[in-house]
Amino acid sequence: MWIAENWEDFEVLDASGGEKLERWGSYCLVRPDPQVIWQTEKTQSGWKKPNGHYHRSSKGGGSWEFFDLPESWDIHYALPEAELNFRLKPFAFKHTGLFPEQAVNWDWFYSLITKSGRPIRVLNLFAYTGGATCAALAAGASVTHVDASKGMVTWAHENAELSGLGKKPVRWLVDDCSKFVQRELRRGNRYDAIIMDPPSYGRGPKGEIWKLEETIYPLLKDCAALLSEEPLFFLLNSYTTGLQPGVLTYMLSSALKASGGRPAPSSVEAEEIGLPVRASGLVLPCGCSARVTWT
């Protein structure tokens, strides 16, 4: 398992009874997690007095209950030669605007980019609020950031500004990711690295329906054709139950074979990603990632 263990401003304090207790900077939140099926004693003080608690509804969805929590606040993540800053805002379906487990991937590709010794063009698809975009910009890459939600792209731009990356080479695009990739192929644009964090289900800016199991492999094939003749890495994240590490490895190994002057990958590997839990000393699984590299 790849573990995001370098946070100072975030930690999972405890997990029990379908919920996790987290510290986000100075504030504690209780949020549901369907993987937390164990019932252990809740000894952490934050369980009794959280700043916010997201309650699941038996009819689906849920709602926030707040206790002395600001409308938004900032947390920080330290890279070797940069500090990333993120603005958090509790919003729809338990989210805060950041997936902290992804920091283990930021560390990974930050190192690849900084050590490459050449200009790297990164395409970040389903880019959300820009955690990966900010890490790539901080490493010295140029980034094309694509998400179907105008609000998420605006939020990502705000995070880049907070991180002192506002003048870095980045394109902020509100677009359907699949259609954007197809247009880039027609335009002949190429990228040295691609990051994908697709949702299990979603809608594009014009109501286009996205179902991951039906769409992911054709999109991977299209993305493979977008890679330059000297690719650096490909990162695919999954929070979908059916797409386990072995499935990701098989898909990427098949989709990213040598083609059109591009070499075959030197490494394709996938693992669960997770966050350490202070109370137990164990690790909470948080989806999985597949990493492809060329050397």
C-alpha beads as a LAMMPS data file, in Angstrom:
LAMMPS data file: protein, C-alpha beads

295 atoms
294 bonds

1 atom types
1 bond types

-500.0 500.0 xlo xhi
-500.0 500.0 ylo yhi
-500.0 500.0 zlo zhi

Masses

1 110.0

Atoms # bond

1 1 1 0.000 0.000 0.000
2 1 1 1.148 3.541 -0.783
3 1 1 0.588 5.645 2.345
4 1 1 0.184 9.431 2.508
5 1 1 2.143 9.874 5.724
6 1 1 3.845 13.256 5.250
7 1 1 0.961 15.514 6.262
8 1 1 1.265 17.958 9.155
9 1 1 -2.047 19.793 8.655
10 1 1 -4.191 16.685 8.215
11 1 1 -4.612 13.365 10.001
12 1 1 -7.166 10.634 10.564
13 1 1 -7.528 10.581 14.329
14 1 1 -9.782 7.534 14.532
15 1 1 -12.227 5.401 12.540
16 1 1 -15.159 3.387 13.870
17 1 1 -18.806 2.565 13.219
18 1 1 -18.947 3.697 9.614
19 1 1 -17.292 7.053 10.307
20 1 1 -13.850 8.616 10.496
21 1 1 -12.665 11.444 12.739
22 1 1 -10.256 13.748 10.924
23 1 1 -8.215 16.814 11.804
24 1 1 -8.069 19.375 9.017
25 1 1 -5.706 22.043 10.303
26 1 1 -7.244 23.292 13.560
27 1 1 -10.669 21.739 12.970
28 1 1 -12.064 18.250 13.529
29 1 1 -14.657 16.731 11.201
30 1 1 -16.628 13.498 11.410
31 1 1 -17.442 12.068 8.005
32 1 1 -18.941 8.732 6.871
33 1 1 -16.785 6.030 5.320
34 1 1 -18.479 2.822 4.104
35 1 1 -15.255 0.820 4.539
36 1 1 -15.197 1.436 8.288
37 1 1 -17.285 -1.601 9.236
38 1 1 -15.570 -2.244 12.583
39 1 1 -16.925 -1.086 15.940
40 1 1 -14.083 0.031 18.206
41 1 1 -14.249 2.255 21.268
42 1 1 -14.285 5.958 20.393
43 1 1 -11.767 7.329 22.872
44 1 1 -10.607 10.391 20.910
45 1 1 -12.107 13.595 22.347
46 1 1 -12.994 14.895 18.898
47 1 1 -15.809 12.379 18.568
48 1 1 -17.783 14.236 21.255
49 1 1 -17.026 17.786 20.137
50 1 1 -16.286 17.927 16.403
51 1 1 -16.433 21.195 14.467
52 1 1 -18.526 19.543 11.782
53 1 1 -20.390 16.262 11.342
54 1 1 -21.772 14.917 8.082
55 1 1 -24.799 12.713 8.748
56 1 1 -25.772 10.120 6.163
57 1 1 -29.471 9.798 5.382
58 1 1 -31.189 6.413 5.121
59 1 1 -32.801 7.746 1.940
60 1 1 -29.442 8.574 0.357
61 1 1 -27.218 11.617 0.582
62 1 1 -27.070 13.478 3.854
63 1 1 -26.332 16.849 5.402
64 1 1 -23.724 18.738 7.409
65 1 1 -24.134 19.807 11.027
66 1 1 -21.661 22.519 11.995
67 1 1 -20.275 23.522 15.404
68 1 1 -17.991 26.555 15.365
69 1 1 -16.617 25.886 11.869
70 1 1 -15.747 28.754 9.494
71 1 1 -17.166 28.894 5.989
72 1 1 -13.671 28.157 4.639
73 1 1 -10.121 27.751 5.932
74 1 1 -6.682 26.836 4.572
75 1 1 -4.316 23.923 5.127
76 1 1 -0.794 23.335 3.815
77 1 1 1.267 20.486 2.381
78 1 1 5.052 20.578 2.178
79 1 1 6.892 19.315 -0.881
80 1 1 10.732 19.202 -0.914
81 1 1 11.105 22.749 -2.244
82 1 1 7.555 24.115 -2.188
83 1 1 4.507 24.504 0.044
84 1 1 1.054 23.875 -1.360
85 1 1 -1.908 25.718 0.130
86 1 1 -5.497 24.546 -0.172
87 1 1 -8.761 26.266 0.721
88 1 1 -11.313 23.937 2.261
89 1 1 -15.081 24.357 2.151
90 1 1 -17.446 21.614 3.360
91 1 1 -19.915 21.017 0.550
92 1 1 -22.081 18.427 -1.200
93 1 1 -21.999 14.815 -0.049
94 1 1 -19.420 15.004 2.753
95 1 1 -16.575 16.506 0.691
96 1 1 -14.190 19.301 1.730
97 1 1 -12.514 20.003 -1.626
98 1 1 -9.441 17.830 -1.088
99 1 1 -8.545 14.130 -1.071
100 1 1 -5.515 14.059 1.282
101 1 1 -4.568 10.478 0.415
102 1 1 -3.522 11.756 -3.027
103 1 1 -0.494 13.437 -1.453
104 1 1 1.382 10.147 -1.793
105 1 1 0.999 10.493 -5.564
106 1 1 1.965 14.178 -5.526
107 1 1 5.237 13.213 -3.840
108 1 1 5.840 10.513 -6.444
109 1 1 5.388 12.549 -9.602
110 1 1 6.913 15.710 -8.109
111 1 1 10.147 13.736 -7.808
112 1 1 9.858 12.370 -11.355
113 1 1 9.320 15.830 -12.848
114 1 1 12.070 17.574 -10.904
115 1 1 14.578 14.835 -11.737
116 1 1 13.675 14.653 -15.440
117 1 1 15.865 17.628 -16.348
118 1 1 13.584 18.679 -19.220
119 1 1 10.337 20.575 -19.828
120 1 1 7.352 18.361 -19.009
121 1 1 3.829 18.920 -20.332
122 1 1 1.181 17.450 -18.013
123 1 1 -2.476 16.805 -18.825
124 1 1 -4.642 16.574 -15.687
125 1 1 -8.096 15.146 -16.474
126 1 1 -11.042 15.226 -14.028
127 1 1 -8.737 17.602 -12.197
128 1 1 -11.145 18.672 -9.419
129 1 1 -9.738 21.415 -7.141
130 1 1 -6.191 21.123 -8.427
131 1 1 -4.121 19.266 -5.858
132 1 1 -2.228 17.378 -8.557
133 1 1 -2.080 20.457 -10.787
134 1 1 -0.438 22.492 -8.021
135 1 1 2.088 19.729 -7.279
136 1 1 3.027 19.447 -10.964
137 1 1 3.354 23.229 -11.347
138 1 1 5.525 23.388 -8.218
139 1 1 7.792 20.742 -9.775
140 1 1 8.294 22.926 -12.854
141 1 1 5.872 21.339 -15.326
142 1 1 3.353 23.113 -17.539
143 1 1 -0.179 21.836 -16.946
144 1 1 -3.458 21.618 -18.829
145 1 1 -6.140 21.323 -16.142
146 1 1 -9.512 19.979 -17.348
147 1 1 -12.722 19.473 -15.370
148 1 1 -16.390 19.583 -16.360
149 1 1 -17.343 21.757 -13.364
150 1 1 -16.758 25.495 -13.653
151 1 1 -16.890 25.787 -9.866
152 1 1 -14.149 23.193 -9.404
153 1 1 -11.896 24.850 -11.976
154 1 1 -12.380 28.221 -10.276
155 1 1 -11.529 26.607 -6.929
156 1 1 -8.400 24.985 -8.417
157 1 1 -7.257 28.349 -9.777
158 1 1 -7.736 29.813 -6.294
159 1 1 -5.590 27.038 -4.782
160 1 1 -2.837 27.727 -7.302
161 1 1 -2.894 31.423 -6.380
162 1 1 -2.750 30.550 -2.667
163 1 1 0.282 28.353 -3.378
164 1 1 2.137 31.144 -5.207
165 1 1 1.711 29.344 -8.537
166 1 1 -0.633 31.778 -10.234
167 1 1 1.918 32.827 -12.848
168 1 1 3.063 29.308 -13.707
169 1 1 2.264 27.882 -17.188
170 1 1 -1.235 26.412 -16.807
171 1 1 -4.420 26.279 -18.884
172 1 1 -7.667 26.170 -16.879
173 1 1 -10.367 24.484 -18.980
174 1 1 -14.024 23.732 -18.252
175 1 1 -14.764 20.860 -20.601
176 1 1 -15.936 17.286 -20.958
177 1 1 -12.701 15.302 -20.561
178 1 1 -13.443 12.653 -23.194
179 1 1 -14.375 15.225 -25.825
180 1 1 -11.370 17.378 -24.964
181 1 1 -9.023 14.413 -25.456
182 1 1 -10.548 13.686 -28.862
183 1 1 -10.099 17.309 -29.943
184 1 1 -6.488 17.302 -28.742
185 1 1 -5.841 14.223 -30.885
186 1 1 -7.213 16.010 -33.938
187 1 1 -5.103 19.071 -33.144
188 1 1 -1.978 16.934 -32.841
189 1 1 -1.129 18.064 -29.303
190 1 1 0.965 15.726 -27.175
191 1 1 1.786 15.425 -23.461
192 1 1 4.704 13.927 -21.544
193 1 1 2.554 12.941 -18.564
194 1 1 -1.139 12.304 -17.953
195 1 1 -3.031 12.262 -14.650
196 1 1 -6.576 10.873 -14.514
197 1 1 -8.876 10.897 -11.485
198 1 1 -12.222 9.905 -13.012
199 1 1 -15.439 9.704 -10.989
200 1 1 -17.502 6.527 -10.904
201 1 1 -20.433 8.483 -12.286
202 1 1 -20.875 12.048 -13.397
203 1 1 -22.184 14.540 -15.922
204 1 1 -20.372 16.818 -18.338
205 1 1 -20.995 20.580 -18.694
206 1 1 -23.816 19.907 -21.197
207 1 1 -25.384 17.018 -19.317
208 1 1 -23.238 14.272 -20.823
209 1 1 -23.447 11.097 -18.715
210 1 1 -20.207 9.471 -17.559
211 1 1 -20.227 5.851 -16.349
212 1 1 -16.707 4.745 -15.500
213 1 1 -16.950 1.042 -16.349
214 1 1 -18.358 1.824 -19.804
215 1 1 -16.023 4.679 -20.672
216 1 1 -12.651 4.227 -19.007
217 1 1 -10.900 1.834 -21.398
218 1 1 -11.715 3.723 -24.623
219 1 1 -10.557 6.915 -22.895
220 1 1 -7.305 5.241 -21.826
221 1 1 -6.684 4.216 -25.431
222 1 1 -7.262 7.797 -26.601
223 1 1 -4.976 9.135 -23.872
224 1 1 -2.262 6.684 -24.898
225 1 1 -2.316 8.281 -28.336
226 1 1 -1.876 11.705 -26.708
227 1 1 1.457 10.768 -25.140
228 1 1 4.653 12.179 -26.599
229 1 1 7.453 10.027 -28.018
230 1 1 9.300 10.509 -24.716
231 1 1 6.652 10.071 -22.010
232 1 1 7.500 10.407 -18.327
233 1 1 4.531 8.963 -16.418
234 1 1 0.837 8.094 -16.431
235 1 1 -1.223 8.125 -13.211
236 1 1 -4.727 6.665 -12.917
237 1 1 -6.725 6.897 -9.680
238 1 1 -9.813 4.873 -8.828
239 1 1 -12.380 5.108 -6.059
240 1 1 -14.656 2.620 -7.822
241 1 1 -15.124 -0.745 -6.085
242 1 1 -14.823 -2.822 -9.261
243 1 1 -11.542 -1.262 -10.363
244 1 1 -9.051 -2.906 -8.034
245 1 1 -5.248 -2.622 -8.448
246 1 1 -5.030 -5.738 -10.605
247 1 1 -7.691 -4.422 -12.979
248 1 1 -5.921 -1.063 -13.296
249 1 1 -2.606 -2.797 -14.009
250 1 1 -4.153 -4.951 -16.732
251 1 1 -5.947 -2.027 -18.404
252 1 1 -2.907 0.228 -18.456
253 1 1 -0.517 -2.503 -19.577
254 1 1 -2.856 -3.211 -22.476
255 1 1 -3.604 0.416 -23.393
256 1 1 -0.060 1.776 -23.156
257 1 1 1.859 -0.652 -25.348
258 1 1 4.581 0.719 -27.626
259 1 1 2.993 2.598 -30.526
260 1 1 3.764 5.324 -33.051
261 1 1 7.337 5.882 -31.902
262 1 1 6.425 5.759 -28.208
263 1 1 8.292 3.075 -26.237
264 1 1 6.577 0.524 -24.025
265 1 1 6.455 1.430 -20.322
266 1 1 9.359 0.348 -18.156
267 1 1 7.050 -0.111 -15.156
268 1 1 3.306 -0.566 -14.555
269 1 1 2.251 -1.009 -10.931
270 1 1 -0.883 -0.467 -8.890
271 1 1 -1.584 -0.429 -5.165
272 1 1 -4.174 0.645 -2.650
273 1 1 -3.525 4.110 -1.258
274 1 1 -4.190 4.910 2.376
275 1 1 -3.944 7.206 5.374
276 1 1 -2.481 6.316 8.777
277 1 1 -4.909 6.328 11.723
278 1 1 -3.507 7.810 14.913
279 1 1 -5.688 5.901 17.408
280 1 1 -4.921 2.402 16.097
281 1 1 -1.608 2.777 14.293
282 1 1 -3.239 1.037 11.310
283 1 1 -3.843 2.349 7.784
284 1 1 -7.254 3.274 6.362
285 1 1 -7.614 2.232 2.670
286 1 1 -8.758 5.099 0.428
287 1 1 -9.057 3.732 -3.108
288 1 1 -6.205 2.711 -5.363
289 1 1 -3.789 4.148 -7.909
290 1 1 -1.861 2.840 -10.886
291 1 1 1.503 4.333 -11.845
292 1 1 3.183 3.923 -15.219
293 1 1 6.722 5.136 -15.865
294 1 1 9.135 5.239 -18.792
295 1 1 12.920 5.368 -18.267

Bonds

1 1 1 2
2 1 2 3
3 1 3 4
4 1 4 5
5 1 5 6
6 1 6 7
7 1 7 8
8 1 8 9
9 1 9 10
10 1 10 11
11 1 11 12
12 1 12 13
13 1 13 14
14 1 14 15
15 1 15 16
16 1 16 17
17 1 17 18
18 1 18 19
19 1 19 20
20 1 20 21
21 1 21 22
22 1 22 23
23 1 23 24
24 1 24 25
25 1 25 26
26 1 26 27
27 1 27 28
28 1 28 29
29 1 29 30
30 1 30 31
31 1 31 32
32 1 32 33
33 1 33 34
34 1 34 35
35 1 35 36
36 1 36 37
37 1 37 38
38 1 38 39
39 1 39 40
40 1 40 41
41 1 41 42
42 1 42 43
43 1 43 44
44 1 44 45
45 1 45 46
46 1 46 47
47 1 47 48
48 1 48 49
49 1 49 50
50 1 50 51
51 1 51 52
52 1 52 53
53 1 53 54
54 1 54 55
55 1 55 56
56 1 56 57
57 1 57 58
58 1 58 59
59 1 59 60
60 1 60 61
61 1 61 62
62 1 62 63
63 1 63 64
64 1 64 65
65 1 65 66
66 1 66 67
67 1 67 68
68 1 68 69
69 1 69 70
70 1 70 71
71 1 71 72
72 1 72 73
73 1 73 74
74 1 74 75
75 1 75 76
76 1 76 77
77 1 77 78
78 1 78 79
79 1 79 80
80 1 80 81
81 1 81 82
82 1 82 83
83 1 83 84
84 1 84 85
85 1 85 86
86 1 86 87
87 1 87 88
88 1 88 89
89 1 89 90
90 1 90 91
91 1 91 92
92 1 92 93
93 1 93 94
94 1 94 95
95 1 95 96
96 1 96 97
97 1 97 98
98 1 98 99
99 1 99 100
100 1 100 101
101 1 101 102
102 1 102 103
103 1 103 104
104 1 104 105
105 1 105 106
106 1 106 107
107 1 107 108
108 1 108 109
109 1 109 110
110 1 110 111
111 1 111 112
112 1 112 113
113 1 113 114
114 1 114 115
115 1 115 116
116 1 116 117
117 1 117 118
118 1 118 119
119 1 119 120
120 1 120 121
121 1 121 122
122 1 122 123
123 1 123 124
124 1 124 125
125 1 125 126
126 1 126 127
127 1 127 128
128 1 128 129
129 1 129 130
130 1 130 131
131 1 131 132
132 1 132 133
133 1 133 134
134 1 134 135
135 1 135 136
136 1 136 137
137 1 137 138
138 1 138 139
139 1 139 140
140 1 140 141
141 1 141 142
142 1 142 143
143 1 143 144
144 1 144 145
145 1 145 146
146 1 146 147
147 1 147 148
148 1 148 149
149 1 149 150
150 1 150 151
151 1 151 152
152 1 152 153
153 1 153 154
154 1 154 155
155 1 155 156
156 1 156 157
157 1 157 158
158 1 158 159
159 1 159 160
160 1 160 161
161 1 161 162
162 1 162 163
163 1 163 164
164 1 164 165
165 1 165 166
166 1 166 167
167 1 167 168
168 1 168 169
169 1 169 170
170 1 170 171
171 1 171 172
172 1 172 173
173 1 173 174
174 1 174 175
175 1 175 176
176 1 176 177
177 1 177 178
178 1 178 179
179 1 179 180
180 1 180 181
181 1 181 182
182 1 182 183
183 1 183 184
184 1 184 185
185 1 185 186
186 1 186 187
187 1 187 188
188 1 188 189
189 1 189 190
190 1 190 191
191 1 191 192
192 1 192 193
193 1 193 194
194 1 194 195
195 1 195 196
196 1 196 197
197 1 197 198
198 1 198 199
199 1 199 200
200 1 200 201
201 1 201 202
202 1 202 203
203 1 203 204
204 1 204 205
205 1 205 206
206 1 206 207
207 1 207 208
208 1 208 209
209 1 209 210
210 1 210 211
211 1 211 212
212 1 212 213
213 1 213 214
214 1 214 215
215 1 215 216
216 1 216 217
217 1 217 218
218 1 218 219
219 1 219 220
220 1 220 221
221 1 221 222
222 1 222 223
223 1 223 224
224 1 224 225
225 1 225 226
226 1 226 227
227 1 227 228
228 1 228 229
229 1 229 230
230 1 230 231
231 1 231 232
232 1 232 233
233 1 233 234
234 1 234 235
235 1 235 236
236 1 236 237
237 1 237 238
238 1 238 239
239 1 239 240
240 1 240 241
241 1 241 242
242 1 242 243
243 1 243 244
244 1 244 245
245 1 245 246
246 1 246 247
247 1 247 248
248 1 248 249
249 1 249 250
250 1 250 251
251 1 251 252
252 1 252 253
253 1 253 254
254 1 254 255
255 1 255 256
256 1 256 257
257 1 257 258
258 1 258 259
259 1 259 260
260 1 260 261
261 1 261 262
262 1 262 263
263 1 263 264
264 1 264 265
265 1 265 266
266 1 266 267
267 1 267 268
268 1 268 269
269 1 269 270
270 1 270 271
271 1 271 272
272 1 272 273
273 1 273 274
274 1 274 275
275 1 275 276
276 1 276 277
277 1 277 278
278 1 278 279
279 1 279 280
280 1 280 281
281 1 281 282
282 1 282 283
283 1 283 284
284 1 284 285
285 1 285 286
286 1 286 287
287 1 287 288
288 1 288 289
289 1 289 290
290 1 290 291
291 1 291 292
292 1 292 293
293 1 293 294
294 1 294 295
